[in-house]
Amino acid sequence: MTKKKEEFKAFKASDAQKTPVQPTRPKKEQVDEAISAGFPTIERLLEQDQLDFSGLEERMAALRQLRDDGGAQDKGAARKAVAAYERTQDLLEFLWETKMGLTEPGAGG
């Protein structure tokens, strides 16, 4: 065997790579928070005394305007976004009705 072949035979890729140094990260302090399902905005809306869609309706109005007056790409994207907002509003109404049904006096399982 030639000298070069012997060198390649003993070569290991792991020897050529240096192990990266992991930066130390400060530990996150555990905060005692209420148990969340991971949807804080939706939970906040449902915890109010009345269901408030004002922010949703403002964004939907802007999207409808874009859908009607925007360019070709904007119209398609705005149409899909409006449909998504409408489904979200339907979901929130369903969750609100479910919450009201569970919290009414006399409602039981």
Jmol script that loads the backbone (N, CA, C; Angstrom):
load data "model"
ATOM      1  N   MET A   1       0.829  -1.178   0.000  1.00  0.00           N
ATOM      2  CA  MET A   1       0.000   0.000   0.000  1.00  0.00           C
ATOM      3  C   MET A   1       0.873   1.240   0.000  1.00  0.00           C
ATOM      4  N   THR A   2       0.375   2.216  -0.660  1.00  0.00           N
ATOM      5  CA  THR A   2       1.128   3.453  -0.686  1.00  0.00           C
ATOM      6  C   THR A   2       0.893   4.209   0.609  1.00  0.00           C
ATOM      7  N   LYS A   3       1.706   5.187   0.815  1.00  0.00           N
ATOM      8  CA  LYS A   3       1.641   5.975   2.053  1.00  0.00           C
ATOM      9  C   LYS A   3       0.309   6.716   2.176  1.00  0.00           C
ATOM     10  N   LYS A   4      -0.195   7.265   1.047  1.00  0.00           N
ATOM     11  CA  LYS A   4      -1.459   8.006   1.080  1.00  0.00           C
ATOM     12  C   LYS A   4      -2.624   7.095   1.420  1.00  0.00           C
ATOM     13  N   LYS A   5      -2.652   5.888   0.865  1.00  0.00           N
ATOM     14  CA  LYS A   5      -3.738   4.958   1.148  1.00  0.00           C
ATOM     15  C   LYS A   5      -3.738   4.578   2.624  1.00  0.00           C
ATOM     16  N   GLU A   6      -2.568   4.417   3.201  1.00  0.00           N
ATOM     17  CA  GLU A   6      -2.486   4.085   4.624  1.00  0.00           C
ATOM     18  C   GLU A   6      -3.002   5.229   5.488  1.00  0.00           C
ATOM     19  N   GLU A   7      -2.715   6.466   5.063  1.00  0.00           N
ATOM     20  CA  GLU A   7      -3.220   7.627   5.801  1.00  0.00           C
ATOM     21  C   GLU A   7      -4.742   7.687   5.752  1.00  0.00           C
ATOM     22  N   PHE A   8      -5.320   7.418   4.575  1.00  0.00           N
ATOM     23  CA  PHE A   8      -6.765   7.457   4.442  1.00  0.00           C
ATOM     24  C   PHE A   8      -7.437   6.315   5.193  1.00  0.00           C
ATOM     25  N   LYS A   9      -6.773   5.197   5.295  1.00  0.00           N
ATOM     26  CA  LYS A   9      -7.333   4.057   6.002  1.00  0.00           C
ATOM     27  C   LYS A   9      -7.487   4.364   7.491  1.00  0.00           C
ATOM     28  N   ALA A  10      -6.576   5.118   8.033  1.00  0.00           N
ATOM     29  CA  ALA A  10      -6.611   5.449   9.449  1.00  0.00           C
ATOM     30  C   ALA A  10      -7.436   6.713   9.728  1.00  0.00           C
ATOM     31  N   PHE A  11      -7.918   7.365   8.684  1.00  0.00           N
ATOM     32  CA  PHE A  11      -8.661   8.606   8.859  1.00  0.00           C
ATOM     33  C   PHE A  11     -10.060   8.340   9.397  1.00  0.00           C
ATOM     34  N   LYS A  12     -10.466   9.142  10.357  1.00  0.00           N
ATOM     35  CA  LYS A  12     -11.824   9.090  10.897  1.00  0.00           C
ATOM     36  C   LYS A  12     -12.399  10.497  10.811  1.00  0.00           C
ATOM     37  N   ALA A  13     -13.617  10.590  10.307  1.00  0.00           N
ATOM     38  CA  ALA A  13     -14.250  11.903  10.172  1.00  0.00           C
ATOM     39  C   ALA A  13     -14.445  12.560  11.530  1.00  0.00           C
ATOM     40  N   SER A  14     -14.700  11.758  12.547  1.00  0.00           N
ATOM     41  CA  SER A  14     -14.926  12.326  13.878  1.00  0.00           C
ATOM     42  C   SER A  14     -13.656  12.962  14.437  1.00  0.00           C
ATOM     43  N   ASP A  15     -12.496  12.500  13.992  1.00  0.00           N
ATOM     44  CA  ASP A  15     -11.245  13.103  14.450  1.00  0.00           C
ATOM     45  C   ASP A  15     -11.048  14.483  13.836  1.00  0.00           C
ATOM     46  N   ALA A  16     -11.593  14.707  12.636  1.00  0.00           N
ATOM     47  CA  ALA A  16     -11.402  15.973  11.946  1.00  0.00           C
ATOM     48  C   ALA A  16     -12.318  17.069  12.481  1.00  0.00           C
ATOM     49  N   GLN A  17     -13.424  16.690  13.107  1.00  0.00           N
ATOM     50  CA  GLN A  17     -14.367  17.681  13.617  1.00  0.00           C
ATOM     51  C   GLN A  17     -14.137  17.910  15.096  1.00  0.00           C
ATOM     52  N   LYS A  18     -14.148  19.167  15.453  1.00  0.00           N
ATOM     53  CA  LYS A  18     -14.020  19.507  16.864  1.00  0.00           C
ATOM     54  C   LYS A  18     -15.410  19.552  17.470  1.00  0.00           C
ATOM     55  N   THR A  19     -15.521  19.138  18.693  1.00  0.00           N
ATOM     56  CA  THR A  19     -16.801  19.176  19.389  1.00  0.00           C
ATOM     57  C   THR A  19     -17.134  20.627  19.717  1.00  0.00           C
ATOM     58  N   PRO A  20     -18.304  21.109  19.276  1.00  0.00           N
ATOM     59  CA  PRO A  20     -18.648  22.498  19.562  1.00  0.00           C
ATOM     60  C   PRO A  20     -18.915  22.691  21.052  1.00  0.00           C
ATOM     61  N   VAL A  21     -18.546  23.845  21.523  1.00  0.00           N
ATOM     62  CA  VAL A  21     -18.755  24.169  22.926  1.00  0.00           C
ATOM     63  C   VAL A  21     -20.166  24.714  23.066  1.00  0.00           C
ATOM     64  N   GLN A  22     -20.932  24.125  23.966  1.00  0.00           N
ATOM     65  CA  GLN A  22     -22.296  24.574  24.218  1.00  0.00           C
ATOM     66  C   GLN A  22     -22.267  25.741  25.186  1.00  0.00           C
ATOM     67  N   PRO A  23     -22.879  26.857  24.811  1.00  0.00           N
ATOM     68  CA  PRO A  23     -22.916  27.982  25.747  1.00  0.00           C
ATOM     69  C   PRO A  23     -23.803  27.651  26.941  1.00  0.00           C
ATOM     70  N   THR A  24     -23.400  28.149  28.065  1.00  0.00           N
ATOM     71  CA  THR A  24     -24.225  27.899  29.245  1.00  0.00           C
ATOM     72  C   THR A  24     -25.415  28.846  29.195  1.00  0.00           C
ATOM     73  N   ARG A  25     -26.557  28.309  29.464  1.00  0.00           N
ATOM     74  CA  ARG A  25     -27.787  29.096  29.447  1.00  0.00           C
ATOM     75  C   ARG A  25     -28.303  29.224  30.867  1.00  0.00           C
ATOM     76  N   PRO A  26     -28.722  30.400  31.208  1.00  0.00           N
ATOM     77  CA  PRO A  26     -29.288  30.536  32.554  1.00  0.00           C
ATOM     78  C   PRO A  26     -30.576  29.729  32.651  1.00  0.00           C
ATOM     79  N   LYS A  27     -30.785  29.119  33.772  1.00  0.00           N
ATOM     80  CA  LYS A  27     -31.982  28.317  33.962  1.00  0.00           C
ATOM     81  C   LYS A  27     -33.195  29.229  34.046  1.00  0.00           C
ATOM     82  N   LYS A  28     -34.247  28.801  33.383  1.00  0.00           N
ATOM     83  CA  LYS A  28     -35.481  29.575  33.433  1.00  0.00           C
ATOM     84  C   LYS A  28     -36.143  29.361  34.781  1.00  0.00           C
ATOM     85  N   GLU A  29     -36.563  30.458  35.345  1.00  0.00           N
ATOM     86  CA  GLU A  29     -37.269  30.354  36.607  1.00  0.00           C
ATOM     87  C   GLU A  29     -38.679  29.866  36.331  1.00  0.00           C
ATOM     88  N   GLN A  30     -39.101  28.932  37.132  1.00  0.00           N
ATOM     89  CA  GLN A  30     -40.450  28.422  36.964  1.00  0.00           C
ATOM     90  C   GLN A  30     -41.423  29.390  37.611  1.00  0.00           C
ATOM     91  N   VAL A  31     -42.375  29.812  36.814  1.00  0.00           N
ATOM     92  CA  VAL A  31     -43.363  30.757  37.287  1.00  0.00           C
ATOM     93  C   VAL A  31     -44.662  30.003  37.507  1.00  0.00           C
ATOM     94  N   ASP A  32     -45.266  30.235  38.661  1.00  0.00           N
ATOM     95  CA  ASP A  32     -46.545  29.603  38.934  1.00  0.00           C
ATOM     96  C   ASP A  32     -47.628  30.343  38.175  1.00  0.00           C
ATOM     97  N   GLU A  33     -48.061  29.765  37.069  1.00  0.00           N
ATOM     98  CA  GLU A  33     -49.114  30.345  36.269  1.00  0.00           C
ATOM     99  C   GLU A  33     -50.285  29.375  36.254  1.00  0.00           C
ATOM    100  N   ALA A  34     -51.428  29.905  35.909  1.00  0.00           N
ATOM    101  CA  ALA A  34     -52.592  29.044  35.780  1.00  0.00           C
ATOM    102  C   ALA A  34     -52.334  28.054  34.653  1.00  0.00           C
ATOM    103  N   ILE A  35     -52.900  26.896  34.767  1.00  0.00           N
ATOM    104  CA  ILE A  35     -52.717  25.876  33.746  1.00  0.00           C
ATOM    105  C   ILE A  35     -53.332  26.386  32.445  1.00  0.00           C
ATOM    106  N   SER A  36     -52.561  26.296  31.379  1.00  0.00           N
ATOM    107  CA  SER A  36     -52.998  26.816  30.095  1.00  0.00           C
ATOM    108  C   SER A  36     -52.936  25.703  29.061  1.00  0.00           C
ATOM    109  N   ALA A  37     -53.872  25.766  28.123  1.00  0.00           N
ATOM    110  CA  ALA A  37     -53.872  24.802  27.026  1.00  0.00           C
ATOM    111  C   ALA A  37     -52.965  25.261  25.896  1.00  0.00           C
ATOM    112  N   GLY A  38     -52.320  26.416  26.063  1.00  0.00           N
ATOM    113  CA  GLY A  38     -51.402  26.905  25.049  1.00  0.00           C
ATOM    114  C   GLY A  38     -52.004  27.922  24.101  1.00  0.00           C
ATOM    115  N   PHE A  39     -53.195  28.395  24.402  1.00  0.00           N
ATOM    116  CA  PHE A  39     -53.855  29.387  23.566  1.00  0.00           C
ATOM    117  C   PHE A  39     -54.247  30.579  24.433  1.00  0.00           C
ATOM    118  N   PRO A  40     -53.272  31.370  24.899  1.00  0.00           N
ATOM    119  CA  PRO A  40     -53.574  32.424  25.867  1.00  0.00           C
ATOM    120  C   PRO A  40     -54.536  33.483  25.345  1.00  0.00           C
ATOM    121  N   THR A  41     -54.473  33.818  24.068  1.00  0.00           N
ATOM    122  CA  THR A  41     -55.371  34.844  23.533  1.00  0.00           C
ATOM    123  C   THR A  41     -56.812  34.356  23.550  1.00  0.00           C
ATOM    124  N   ILE A  42     -57.026  33.134  23.123  1.00  0.00           N
ATOM    125  CA  ILE A  42     -58.372  32.569  23.124  1.00  0.00           C
ATOM    126  C   ILE A  42     -58.878  32.424  24.554  1.00  0.00           C
ATOM    127  N   GLU A  43     -58.020  31.951  25.439  1.00  0.00           N
ATOM    128  CA  GLU A  43     -58.421  31.786  26.839  1.00  0.00           C
ATOM    129  C   GLU A  43     -58.791  33.131  27.458  1.00  0.00           C
ATOM    130  N   ARG A  44     -58.033  34.160  27.137  1.00  0.00           N
ATOM    131  CA  ARG A  44     -58.315  35.491  27.668  1.00  0.00           C
ATOM    132  C   ARG A  44     -59.678  35.981  27.180  1.00  0.00           C
ATOM    133  N   LEU A  45     -59.988  35.743  25.898  1.00  0.00           N
ATOM    134  CA  LEU A  45     -61.283  36.144  25.355  1.00  0.00           C
ATOM    135  C   LEU A  45     -62.428  35.419  26.064  1.00  0.00           C
ATOM    136  N   LEU A  46     -62.234  34.136  26.327  1.00  0.00           N
ATOM    137  CA  LEU A  46     -63.302  33.341  26.927  1.00  0.00           C
ATOM    138  C   LEU A  46     -63.471  33.608  28.418  1.00  0.00           C
ATOM    139  N   GLU A  47     -62.456  34.125  29.073  1.00  0.00           N
ATOM    140  CA  GLU A  47     -62.543  34.401  30.502  1.00  0.00           C
ATOM    141  C   GLU A  47     -63.239  35.725  30.804  1.00  0.00           C
ATOM    142  N   GLN A  48     -63.484  36.531  29.799  1.00  0.00           N
ATOM    143  CA  GLN A  48     -64.166  37.804  30.013  1.00  0.00           C
ATOM    144  C   GLN A  48     -65.655  37.556  30.276  1.00  0.00           C
ATOM    145  N   ASP A  49     -66.326  38.599  30.771  1.00  0.00           N
ATOM    146  CA  ASP A  49     -67.751  38.489  31.040  1.00  0.00           C
ATOM    147  C   ASP A  49     -68.575  38.437  29.757  1.00  0.00           C
ATOM    148  N   GLN A  50     -68.105  39.107  28.730  1.00  0.00           N
ATOM    149  CA  GLN A  50     -68.776  39.091  27.434  1.00  0.00           C
ATOM    150  C   GLN A  50     -67.749  38.797  26.356  1.00  0.00           C
ATOM    151  N   LEU A  51     -68.203  38.124  25.323  1.00  0.00           N
ATOM    152  CA  LEU A  51     -67.318  37.805  24.216  1.00  0.00           C
ATOM    153  C   LEU A  51     -67.128  39.054  23.358  1.00  0.00           C
ATOM    154  N   ASP A  52     -65.892  39.480  23.193  1.00  0.00           N
ATOM    155  CA  ASP A  52     -65.580  40.733  22.489  1.00  0.00           C
ATOM    156  C   ASP A  52     -64.834  40.423  21.197  1.00  0.00           C
ATOM    157  N   PHE A  53     -65.497  40.668  20.064  1.00  0.00           N
ATOM    158  CA  PHE A  53     -64.900  40.416  18.756  1.00  0.00           C
ATOM    159  C   PHE A  53     -64.410  41.693  18.085  1.00  0.00           C
ATOM    160  N   SER A  54     -64.286  42.792  18.812  1.00  0.00           N
ATOM    161  CA  SER A  54     -63.954  44.070  18.176  1.00  0.00           C
ATOM    162  C   SER A  54     -62.628  44.004  17.414  1.00  0.00           C
ATOM    163  N   GLY A  55     -61.600  43.414  17.997  1.00  0.00           N
ATOM    164  CA  GLY A  55     -60.309  43.307  17.308  1.00  0.00           C
ATOM    165  C   GLY A  55     -60.399  42.429  16.076  1.00  0.00           C
ATOM    166  N   LEU A  56     -61.105  41.325  16.208  1.00  0.00           N
ATOM    167  CA  LEU A  56     -61.285  40.427  15.068  1.00  0.00           C
ATOM    168  C   LEU A  56     -62.046  41.115  13.945  1.00  0.00           C
ATOM    169  N   GLU A  57     -63.099  41.826  14.308  1.00  0.00           N
ATOM    170  CA  GLU A  57     -63.926  42.475  13.296  1.00  0.00           C
ATOM    171  C   GLU A  57     -63.160  43.575  12.571  1.00  0.00           C
ATOM    172  N   GLU A  58     -62.294  44.302  13.292  1.00  0.00           N
ATOM    173  CA  GLU A  58     -61.489  45.340  12.642  1.00  0.00           C
ATOM    174  C   GLU A  58     -60.537  44.733  11.617  1.00  0.00           C
ATOM    175  N   ARG A  59     -59.882  43.649  11.991  1.00  0.00           N
ATOM    176  CA  ARG A  59     -58.955  43.003  11.057  1.00  0.00           C
ATOM    177  C   ARG A  59     -59.706  42.398   9.880  1.00  0.00           C
ATOM    178  N   MET A  60     -60.891  41.836  10.140  1.00  0.00           N
ATOM    179  CA  MET A  60     -61.686  41.268   9.050  1.00  0.00           C
ATOM    180  C   MET A  60     -62.121  42.357   8.073  1.00  0.00           C
ATOM    181  N   ALA A  61     -62.472  43.530   8.591  1.00  0.00           N
ATOM    182  CA  ALA A  61     -62.867  44.633   7.711  1.00  0.00           C
ATOM    183  C   ALA A  61     -61.700  45.059   6.830  1.00  0.00           C
ATOM    184  N   ALA A  62     -60.515  45.141   7.393  1.00  0.00           N
ATOM    185  CA  ALA A  62     -59.334  45.505   6.604  1.00  0.00           C
ATOM    186  C   ALA A  62     -59.043  44.433   5.546  1.00  0.00           C
ATOM    187  N   LEU A  63     -59.202  43.169   5.909  1.00  0.00           N
ATOM    188  CA  LEU A  63     -58.968  42.091   4.946  1.00  0.00           C
ATOM    189  C   LEU A  63     -60.019  42.087   3.842  1.00  0.00           C
ATOM    190  N   ARG A  64     -61.264  42.370   4.205  1.00  0.00           N
ATOM    191  CA  ARG A  64     -62.316  42.446   3.179  1.00  0.00           C
ATOM    192  C   ARG A  64     -62.037  43.591   2.197  1.00  0.00           C
ATOM    193  N   GLN A  65     -61.554  44.706   2.723  1.00  0.00           N
ATOM    194  CA  GLN A  65     -61.198  45.840   1.860  1.00  0.00           C
ATOM    195  C   GLN A  65     -60.070  45.441   0.912  1.00  0.00           C
ATOM    196  N   LEU A  66     -59.073  44.739   1.438  1.00  0.00           N
ATOM    197  CA  LEU A  66     -57.961  44.276   0.615  1.00  0.00           C
ATOM    198  C   LEU A  66     -58.453  43.254  -0.416  1.00  0.00           C
ATOM    199  N   ARG A  67     -59.369  42.397   0.003  1.00  0.00           N
ATOM    200  CA  ARG A  67     -59.924  41.389  -0.905  1.00  0.00           C
ATOM    201  C   ARG A  67     -60.644  42.057  -2.073  1.00  0.00           C
ATOM    202  N   ASP A  68     -61.340  43.146  -1.799  1.00  0.00           N
ATOM    203  CA  ASP A  68     -62.112  43.821  -2.839  1.00  0.00           C
ATOM    204  C   ASP A  68     -61.264  44.747  -3.704  1.00  0.00           C
ATOM    205  N   ASP A  69     -60.281  45.411  -3.112  1.00  0.00           N
ATOM    206  CA  ASP A  69     -59.529  46.444  -3.833  1.00  0.00           C
ATOM    207  C   ASP A  69     -58.083  46.096  -4.118  1.00  0.00           C
ATOM    208  N   GLY A  70     -57.571  44.998  -3.601  1.00  0.00           N
ATOM    209  CA  GLY A  70     -56.151  44.686  -3.726  1.00  0.00           C
ATOM    210  C   GLY A  70     -55.781  44.114  -5.075  1.00  0.00           C
ATOM    211  N   GLY A  71     -54.498  43.838  -5.215  1.00  0.00           N
ATOM    212  CA  GLY A  71     -53.987  43.227  -6.439  1.00  0.00           C
ATOM    213  C   GLY A  71     -54.379  41.750  -6.504  1.00  0.00           C
ATOM    214  N   ALA A  72     -53.985  41.086  -7.571  1.00  0.00           N
ATOM    215  CA  ALA A  72     -54.373  39.691  -7.792  1.00  0.00           C
ATOM    216  C   ALA A  72     -53.892  38.777  -6.670  1.00  0.00           C
ATOM    217  N   GLN A  73     -52.636  38.919  -6.269  1.00  0.00           N
ATOM    218  CA  GLN A  73     -52.108  38.076  -5.189  1.00  0.00           C
ATOM    219  C   GLN A  73     -52.753  38.421  -3.864  1.00  0.00           C
ATOM    220  N   ASP A  74     -52.941  39.699  -3.628  1.00  0.00           N
ATOM    221  CA  ASP A  74     -53.534  40.134  -2.363  1.00  0.00           C
ATOM    222  C   ASP A  74     -54.972  39.650  -2.219  1.00  0.00           C
ATOM    223  N   LYS A  75     -55.706  39.653  -3.322  1.00  0.00           N
ATOM    224  CA  LYS A  75     -57.106  39.232  -3.270  1.00  0.00           C
ATOM    225  C   LYS A  75     -57.230  37.775  -2.833  1.00  0.00           C
ATOM    226  N   GLY A  76     -56.413  36.915  -3.408  1.00  0.00           N
ATOM    227  CA  GLY A  76     -56.472  35.493  -3.052  1.00  0.00           C
ATOM    228  C   GLY A  76     -56.096  35.254  -1.607  1.00  0.00           C
ATOM    229  N   ALA A  77     -55.018  35.886  -1.167  1.00  0.00           N
ATOM    230  CA  ALA A  77     -54.569  35.712   0.215  1.00  0.00           C
ATOM    231  C   ALA A  77     -55.589  36.300   1.194  1.00  0.00           C
ATOM    232  N   ALA A  78     -56.162  37.446   0.844  1.00  0.00           N
ATOM    233  CA  ALA A  78     -57.146  38.083   1.726  1.00  0.00           C
ATOM    234  C   ALA A  78     -58.410  37.243   1.805  1.00  0.00           C
ATOM    235  N   ARG A  79     -58.813  36.643   0.701  1.00  0.00           N
ATOM    236  CA  ARG A  79     -60.006  35.785   0.705  1.00  0.00           C
ATOM    237  C   ARG A  79     -59.812  34.605   1.652  1.00  0.00           C
ATOM    238  N   LYS A  80     -58.638  33.985   1.603  1.00  0.00           N
ATOM    239  CA  LYS A  80     -58.346  32.859   2.502  1.00  0.00           C
ATOM    240  C   LYS A  80     -58.282  33.313   3.955  1.00  0.00           C
ATOM    241  N   ALA A  81     -57.704  34.483   4.179  1.00  0.00           N
ATOM    242  CA  ALA A  81     -57.594  34.996   5.544  1.00  0.00           C
ATOM    243  C   ALA A  81     -58.967  35.326   6.127  1.00  0.00           C
ATOM    244  N   VAL A  82     -59.845  35.917   5.312  1.00  0.00           N
ATOM    245  CA  VAL A  82     -61.196  36.227   5.780  1.00  0.00           C
ATOM    246  C   VAL A  82     -61.920  34.932   6.156  1.00  0.00           C
ATOM    247  N   ALA A  83     -61.782  33.906   5.333  1.00  0.00           N
ATOM    248  CA  ALA A  83     -62.420  32.619   5.643  1.00  0.00           C
ATOM    249  C   ALA A  83     -61.877  32.049   6.956  1.00  0.00           C
ATOM    250  N   ALA A  84     -60.578  32.176   7.188  1.00  0.00           N
ATOM    251  CA  ALA A  84     -59.982  31.685   8.428  1.00  0.00           C
ATOM    252  C   ALA A  84     -60.490  32.470   9.632  1.00  0.00           C
ATOM    253  N   TYR A  85     -60.610  33.785   9.490  1.00  0.00           N
ATOM    254  CA  TYR A  85     -61.140  34.610  10.581  1.00  0.00           C
ATOM    255  C   TYR A  85     -62.590  34.253  10.883  1.00  0.00           C
ATOM    256  N   GLU A  86     -63.378  33.981   9.843  1.00  0.00           N
ATOM    257  CA  GLU A  86     -64.766  33.597  10.060  1.00  0.00           C
ATOM    258  C   GLU A  86     -64.863  32.264  10.792  1.00  0.00           C
ATOM    259  N   ARG A  87     -64.022  31.320  10.423  1.00  0.00           N
ATOM    260  CA  ARG A  87     -64.014  30.030  11.136  1.00  0.00           C
ATOM    261  C   ARG A  87     -63.576  30.204  12.579  1.00  0.00           C
ATOM    262  N   THR A  88     -62.595  31.094  12.804  1.00  0.00           N
ATOM    263  CA  THR A  88     -62.142  31.366  14.169  1.00  0.00           C
ATOM    264  C   THR A  88     -63.259  31.981  14.995  1.00  0.00           C
ATOM    265  N   GLN A  89     -63.992  32.896  14.395  1.00  0.00           N
ATOM    266  CA  GLN A  89     -65.110  33.527  15.104  1.00  0.00           C
ATOM    267  C   GLN A  89     -66.180  32.481  15.433  1.00  0.00           C
ATOM    268  N   ASP A  90     -66.464  31.576  14.501  1.00  0.00           N
ATOM    269  CA  ASP A  90     -67.429  30.500  14.760  1.00  0.00           C
ATOM    270  C   ASP A  90     -66.952  29.614  15.906  1.00  0.00           C
ATOM    271  N   LEU A  91     -65.666  29.298  15.916  1.00  0.00           N
ATOM    272  CA  LEU A  91     -65.106  28.471  16.982  1.00  0.00           C
ATOM    273  C   LEU A  91     -65.231  29.166  18.333  1.00  0.00           C
ATOM    274  N   LEU A  92     -64.904  30.451  18.377  1.00  0.00           N
ATOM    275  CA  LEU A  92     -65.006  31.192  19.635  1.00  0.00           C
ATOM    276  C   LEU A  92     -66.450  31.244  20.132  1.00  0.00           C
ATOM    277  N   GLU A  93     -67.398  31.432  19.216  1.00  0.00           N
ATOM    278  CA  GLU A  93     -68.806  31.436  19.615  1.00  0.00           C
ATOM    279  C   GLU A  93     -69.214  30.076  20.172  1.00  0.00           C
ATOM    280  N   PHE A  94     -68.751  29.000  19.537  1.00  0.00           N
ATOM    281  CA  PHE A  94     -69.059  27.657  20.032  1.00  0.00           C
ATOM    282  C   PHE A  94     -68.456  27.436  21.416  1.00  0.00           C
ATOM    283  N   LEU A  95     -67.203  27.837  21.599  1.00  0.00           N
ATOM    284  CA  LEU A  95     -66.561  27.681  22.906  1.00  0.00           C
ATOM    285  C   LEU A  95     -67.266  28.517  23.968  1.00  0.00           C
ATOM    286  N   TRP A  96     -67.701  29.709  23.599  1.00  0.00           N
ATOM    287  CA  TRP A  96     -68.414  30.583  24.536  1.00  0.00           C
ATOM    288  C   TRP A  96     -69.730  29.928  24.963  1.00  0.00           C
ATOM    289  N   GLU A  97     -70.478  29.395  23.983  1.00  0.00           N
ATOM    290  CA  GLU A  97     -71.741  28.729  24.300  1.00  0.00           C
ATOM    291  C   GLU A  97     -71.500  27.510  25.186  1.00  0.00           C
ATOM    292  N   THR A  98     -70.441  26.780  24.914  1.00  0.00           N
ATOM    293  CA  THR A  98     -70.108  25.618  25.741  1.00  0.00           C
ATOM    294  C   THR A  98     -69.778  26.049  27.157  1.00  0.00           C
ATOM    295  N   LYS A  99     -69.006  27.109  27.289  1.00  0.00           N
ATOM    296  CA  LYS A  99     -68.654  27.616  28.614  1.00  0.00           C
ATOM    297  C   LYS A  99     -69.904  28.048  29.362  1.00  0.00           C
ATOM    298  N   MET A 100     -70.780  28.776  28.690  1.00  0.00           N
ATOM    299  CA  MET A 100     -72.007  29.245  29.335  1.00  0.00           C
ATOM    300  C   MET A 100     -72.878  28.068  29.754  1.00  0.00           C
ATOM    301  N   GLY A 101     -72.916  27.038  28.931  1.00  0.00           N
ATOM    302  CA  GLY A 101     -73.695  25.845  29.274  1.00  0.00           C
ATOM    303  C   GLY A 101     -73.143  25.117  30.484  1.00  0.00           C
ATOM    304  N   LEU A 102     -71.834  25.167  30.660  1.00  0.00           N
ATOM    305  CA  LEU A 102     -71.211  24.469  31.788  1.00  0.00           C
ATOM    306  C   LEU A 102     -71.290  25.294  33.073  1.00  0.00           C
ATOM    307  N   THR A 103     -71.357  26.609  32.941  1.00  0.00           N
ATOM    308  CA  THR A 103     -71.324  27.450  34.137  1.00  0.00           C
ATOM    309  C   THR A 103     -72.710  27.904  34.596  1.00  0.00           C
ATOM    310  N   GLU A 104     -73.757  27.596  33.823  1.00  0.00           N
ATOM    311  CA  GLU A 104     -75.095  27.981  34.241  1.00  0.00           C
ATOM    312  C   GLU A 104     -75.517  27.163  35.452  1.00  0.00           C
ATOM    313  N   PRO A 105     -76.236  27.802  36.385  1.00  0.00           N
ATOM    314  CA  PRO A 105     -76.751  27.035  37.512  1.00  0.00           C
ATOM    315  C   PRO A 105     -77.751  26.000  37.005  1.00  0.00           C
ATOM    316  N   GLY A 106     -77.652  24.841  37.586  1.00  0.00           N
ATOM    317  CA  GLY A 106     -78.566  23.782  37.192  1.00  0.00           C
ATOM    318  C   GLY A 106     -78.045  22.936  36.052  1.00  0.00           C
ATOM    319  N   ALA A 107     -76.987  23.390  35.396  1.00  0.00           N
ATOM    320  CA  ALA A 107     -76.400  22.596  34.326  1.00  0.00           C
ATOM    321  C   ALA A 107     -75.494  21.561  34.976  1.00  0.00           C
ATOM    322  N   GLY A 108     -75.731  20.379  34.668  1.00  0.00           N
ATOM    323  CA  GLY A 108     -74.897  19.330  35.276  1.00  0.00           C
ATOM    324  C   GLY A 108     -74.794  18.151  34.354  1.00  0.00           C
ATOM    325  N   GLY A 109     -73.886  17.260  34.729  1.00  0.00           N
ATOM    326  CA  GLY A 109     -73.675  16.121  33.847  1.00  0.00           C
ATOM    327  C   GLY A 109     -74.095  14.847  34.435  1.00  0.00           C
TER     328      GLY A 109
END
end "model"
wireframe off; spacefill off
backbone 0.3
color backbone group
